Amino acid sequence: STMASSTESKKKLVCYVTNYAQQRKGDGKFMPSDVDPNLCTHIILAFAKVEKNKLTPSNPADSEHGGIYEKVNQLKKSNPKLKTLLAVGGGSKERIRNIIEMSSSPSSRQEFIKSVTKTLNSFGFDGLDMDWEHPSNSKEKHNYTLLMQELRKTFDKKNTRFLLSAAVPAGFETINTGYDVPALSRSVDFLNLMTYDFHGPWDKHTGHNTPLYSSPNDTPYSKKLTVSNAASTWVHKGAPKDKIMIGMATYGRTFTLANPASSGVGAMAVSGGRPGLYTRKSGCLAYYEICQMLKNGAHYEWDKNTFVPYAVKGDQWIGYDNESSIRKKTAWLRENGYGGAMVWTMDFDDFKGNFSDTNFPLIKTIKSELRIDM
């Protein structure tokens, strides 16, 4: 019916772009001009930081004339329907400390909120994505709830109503400790569920970055570490499905095997995998770097329990997502009534199309499966 198709098309495709991808070398260098403005419904630029209670560019050049703040918003000239958000936070200890401090009193929160509306207005951003990773006790949880409520109140007052989203964790304990789910859900337009990094080099044995389902040979604890379980947890705790964006990874988690002869899921690993030529970080490879390894003869396996692939080359083990697993996840989220997909990140996809029939093969797969018509 026409009714179904009109609600279908309301699905969101929320894509993160990082401000540090422009510093990568050669084919890894990702500029705002590399963004396809007709691909995602929302683009979130990561990350700004909090300094002295104010929203501050993490790199001073970002907010200068001709900088990335300006360039990301210029994409809306090509697609006026595109929404842009600025993400604040990220993972470093110092950044988290500054957010904790800012959120701890009504006056410092107001100071922050003023600086937010000023920044969003002056660059033409449509909203803010709060990326506090993560409130870690009941006091921080309470202050986070208040901060988000006060942001929402201010955003609603403006003539142009700003969007408010939050990047939120997939781990059960982290959700319990830091998040008042019903209150947070009321404050935000959508939640960006970080349903990835379920397994990684920190485990000392191989495992999938983002399994959709668990495997019969998983431990009881490991059985919880899946996309489907994390999403249900948020729903059970009070988040409306249509506000939940299921996080998709365009990168893989990599391991160095203890013994190349033992290379299945759960095999012993001594460390993260070797750094990629472009991304240069142990334990993580961009999809385009994984494609290069497959082209160079890495052995490919599909895990039929968890609906994700992995690749092995010598002592290197990579758990990642390809077009098939992404299609599977997207069909699953659509069939289960979730609000859409979130992607970390645009700059890890094969954005040049060097290894695929098209550029952005993973994000394009999500888009076609969500039936988004930009």
BALO-972626 format. One line per field, with one value per residue (C-alpha): x, y, z. Coordinates in steps of 0.02 Angstrom, whole numbers, padded with zeros to 5 digits, always signed. Layout:
x (X_...) $
y (Y_...) $
z (Z_...) $
% end
This chain:
x (+00000_+00052_+00047_+00183_+00295_+00283_+00335_+00470_+00554_+00565_+00709_+00868_+01043_+01160_+01342_+01491_+01635_+01793_+01893_+02056_+02026_+02088_+02260_+02278_+02401_+02371_+02212_+02163_+02146_+01962_+01905_+01731_+01731_+01739_+01569_+01426_+01291_+01151_+01197_+01154_+01005_+01113_+01299_+01383_+01553_+01663_+01730_+01723_+01774_+01726_+01853_+01820_+01636_+01624_+01602_+01773_+01846_+01967_+02076_+02077_+02079_+01909_+01813_+01919_+01861_+01872_+01883_+01787_+01639_+01605_+01638_+01524_+01380_+01413_+01361_+01182_+01196_+01200_+01065_+00952_+00869_+01034_+01048_+01216_+01261_+01418_+01474_+01554_+01656_+01742_+01849_+02000_+02014_+02042_+01889_+01780_+01848_+01799_+01623_+01601_+01655_+01544_+01391_+01411_+01325_+01175_+01283_+01419_+01288_+01207_+01376_+01402_+01227_+01250_+01412_+01324_+01183_+01311_+01419_+01272_+01199_+01358_+01405_+01232_+01234_+01062_+01103_+01218_+01268_+01322_+01459_+01501_+01585_+01520_+01436_+01510_+01415_+01246_+01302_+01366_+01210_+01101_+01202_+01199_+01009_+00995_+01116_+01015_+00850_+00917_+00988_+00819_+00728_+00843_+00837_+00647_+00643_+00740_+00646_+00747_+00727_+00897_+00913_+00987_+01059_+01170_+01296_+01261_+01346_+01294_+01363_+01235_+01336_+01380_+01197_+01142_+01273_+01263_+01096_+00920_+00849_+00669_+00725_+00864_+00747_+00625_+00764_+00838_+00776_+00875_+01001_+01158_+01184_+01367_+01335_+01516_+01678_+01593_+01757_+01932_+02115_+02075_+01993_+02153_+02057_+01976_+01796_+01679_+01675_+01488_+01395_+01208_+01168_+01262_+01341_+01298_+01479_+01482_+01503_+01346_+01427_+01478_+01300_+01247_+01375_+01273_+01188_+01016_+01038_+01104_+00958_+00831_+00914_+00883_+00703_+00672_+00743_+00621_+00693_+00566_+00622_+00596_+00725_+00857_+00989_+01080_+01268_+01360_+01549_+01644_+01802_+01859_+01940_+02103_+02209_+02380_+02354_+02456_+02463_+02415_+02360_+02222_+02122_+01937_+01823_+01887_+02066_+02203_+02274_+02431_+02390_+02299_+02332_+02465_+02423_+02350_+02450_+02328_+02239_+02400_+02322_+02350_+02191_+02087_+02076_+01966_+01855_+01962_+02118_+02029_+01978_+02161_+02207_+02072_+02138_+02311_+02252_+02177_+02064_+01879_+01754_+01569_+01505_+01328_+01280_+01324_+01297_+01467_+01626_+01806_+01969_+02135_+02306_+02454_+02445_+02323_+02138_+02005_+01823_+01730_+01573_+01549_+01403_+01316_+01326_+01277_+01127_+01078_+01089_+00993_+00853_+00847_+00831_+00698_+00596_+00609_+00548_+00706_+00723_+00872_+01058_+01210_+01380_+01552_+01623_+01606_+01795_+01824_+01709_+01787_+01748_+01852_+01776_+01950_+01892_+01708_+01592_+01548_+01613_+01542_+01487_+01439_+01342_+01255_+01202_+01123_+01037_+00959_+00906_+00825_+00738_+00786_+00748_+00852) $
y (+00000_+00181_+00200_+00069_+00145_+00319_+00255_+00147_+00299_+00383_+00270_+00364_+00328_+00418_+00425_+00482_+00574_+00602_+00762_+00664_+00560_+00709_+00681_+00505_+00475_+00434_+00339_+00342_+00532_+00575_+00754_+00831_+00832_+00641_+00636_+00586_+00711_+00600_+00444_+00472_+00563_+00631_+00665_+00682_+00764_+00689_+00759_+00926_+00935_+01026_+01149_+01269_+01216_+01271_+01175_+01190_+01122_+00979_+01049_+01240_+01231_+01143_+01304_+01420_+01489_+01345_+01220_+01058_+01137_+01249_+01116_+00985_+01109_+01160_+00982_+01040_+01148_+00986_+00904_+01023_+00874_+00823_+00855_+00888_+00867_+00902_+00766_+00813_+00692_+00533_+00416_+00505_+00520_+00707_+00736_+00634_+00728_+00895_+00833_+00767_+00936_+01036_+00931_+00942_+01109_+01203_+01356_+01261_+01164_+01327_+01397_+01243_+01251_+01434_+01391_+01247_+01352_+01484_+01357_+01267_+01433_+01508_+01358_+01300_+01131_+01053_+00978_+00905_+00725_+00694_+00565_+00550_+00379_+00346_+00410_+00289_+00311_+00370_+00551_+00560_+00470_+00601_+00748_+00672_+00657_+00840_+00900_+00813_+00878_+01056_+01042_+00979_+01122_+01251_+01168_+01169_+01355_+01405_+01456_+01325_+01173_+01088_+00899_+00810_+00635_+00530_+00394_+00256_+00092_-00087_-00165_-00214_-00155_+00011_+00045_+00003_+00112_+00267_+00286_+00331_+00258_+00323_+00502_+00503_+00434_+00576_+00706_+00644_+00636_+00476_+00361_+00302_+00128_+00078_-00103_-00145_-00182_-00332_-00425_-00363_-00389_-00352_-00526_-00626_-00737_-00704_-00646_-00548_-00359_-00351_-00519_-00506_-00663_-00772_-00939_-01105_-01120_-00947_-00935_-00875_-00703_-00699_-00743_-00570_-00483_-00467_-00330_-00408_-00426_-00249_-00175_-00277_-00218_-00035_-00075_-00170_-00023_+00097_+00163_+00173_+00067_+00207_+00314_+00176_+00180_+00014_+00044_-00032_-00042_-00010_-00071_-00237_-00291_-00382_-00506_-00586_-00773_-00871_-01012_-00988_-01171_-01131_-00994_-01018_-00905_-00910_-00956_-00892_-00722_-00638_-00459_-00345_-00368_-00269_-00086_-00046_+00053_+00199_+00188_+00144_+00073_-00102_-00204_-00111_-00104_-00002_-00101_-00043_-00113_-00279_-00284_-00263_-00412_-00520_-00469_-00521_-00696_-00688_-00838_-00793_-00882_-00848_-00884_-00949_-00932_-00750_-00692_-00609_-00652_-00664_-00670_-00753_-00722_-00806_-00755_-00611_-00635_-00506_-00502_-00377_-00338_-00356_-00319_-00484_-00460_-00277_-00324_-00455_-00332_-00198_-00317_-00374_-00196_-00152_-00309_-00274_-00094_+00000_+00181_+00159_+00129_+00222_+00200_+00217_+00282_+00350_+00363_+00177_+00118_+00089_+00272_+00278_+00116_+00042_-00134_-00133_-00098_+00067_+00188_+00172_-00009_-00044_+00117_+00098_-00077_-00008_+00129_+00014_-00110_+00031_+00088_+00267_+00382_+00540) $
z (+00000_-00021_+00168_+00191_+00060_+00134_+00305_+00224_+00151_+00322_+00374_+00417_+00356_+00475_+00419_+00521_+00437_+00540_+00538_+00543_+00385_+00284_+00361_+00290_+00149_-00033_-00071_+00113_+00114_+00132_+00103_+00120_-00071_-00065_+00022_-00093_-00036_-00102_-00004_+00179_+00254_+00396_+00403_+00573_+00581_+00719_+00833_+00918_+01102_+01261_+01329_+01474_+01462_+01280_+01119_+01036_+00873_+00910_+00771_+00758_+00567_+00569_+00604_+00498_+00331_+00207_+00350_+00370_+00467_+00319_+00186_+00264_+00267_+00086_+00037_+00066_-00090_-00190_-00084_+00015_+00103_+00184_+00372_+00454_+00637_+00737_+00857_+01022_+01125_+01073_+01174_+01248_+01438_+01435_+01325_+01442_+01594_+01515_+01477_+01655_+01723_+01604_+01644_+01832_+01865_+01792_+01752_+01661_+01563_+01509_+01458_+01349_+01274_+01226_+01137_+01047_+00975_+00925_+00831_+00749_+00692_+00626_+00518_+00471_+00559_+00585_+00754_+00886_+00919_+01098_+01108_+01293_+01305_+01437_+01596_+01722_+01886_+01949_+01969_+01790_+01729_+01813_+01745_+01571_+01580_+01635_+01500_+01364_+01433_+01438_+01262_+01200_+01287_+01207_+01037_+01041_+01079_+00923_+00767_+00675_+00785_+00800_+00799_+00949_+00942_+01053_+01016_+01141_+01191_+01155_+01315_+01446_+01598_+01517_+01474_+01652_+01734_+01628_+01543_+01598_+01438_+01446_+01488_+01360_+01227_+01257_+01238_+01074_+00895_+00873_+00958_+00867_+00935_+00930_+00886_+00844_+00936_+01017_+00997_+00967_+01010_+01194_+01202_+01170_+01050_+00882_+00871_+00760_+00767_+00739_+00740_+00705_+00806_+00928_+00885_+00973_+01032_+01112_+01301_+01393_+01411_+01228_+01175_+01235_+01124_+00965_+00866_+00891_+01078_+01103_+01005_+01107_+01267_+01221_+01175_+01338_+01434_+01352_+01189_+01048_+00900_+00775_+00867_+00862_+00725_+00711_+00700_+00552_+00538_+00377_+00465_+00534_+00697_+00670_+00766_+00755_+00780_+00908_+00781_+00598_+00591_+00716_+00630_+00669_+00770_+00949_+00901_+01017_+00971_+01036_+00989_+00869_+00684_+00593_+00555_+00384_+00257_+00269_+00436_+00531_+00688_+00755_+00776_+00648_+00458_+00342_+00224_+00076_+00161_+00192_+00008_-00037_+00074_-00007_-00177_-00119_-00076_+00099_+00133_+00154_+00268_+00297_+00473_+00447_+00631_+00655_+00475_+00457_+00363_+00419_+00322_+00361_+00286_+00369_+00552_+00518_+00562_+00516_+00572_+00463_+00363_+00176_+00061_+00106_+00294_+00281_+00172_+00301_+00447_+00354_+00305_+00487_+00555_+00427_+00464_+00650_+00638_+00689_+00634_+00520_+00511_+00572_+00490_+00569_+00452_+00276_+00261_+00296_+00156_-00016_-00051_-00210_-00276_-00303_-00258_-00302_-00448_-00367_-00235_-00057_-00090_+00091_+00120_-00049_+00003_+00162_+00065_-00064_+00070_+00173_+00012_+00043_-00100_-00079) $
% end
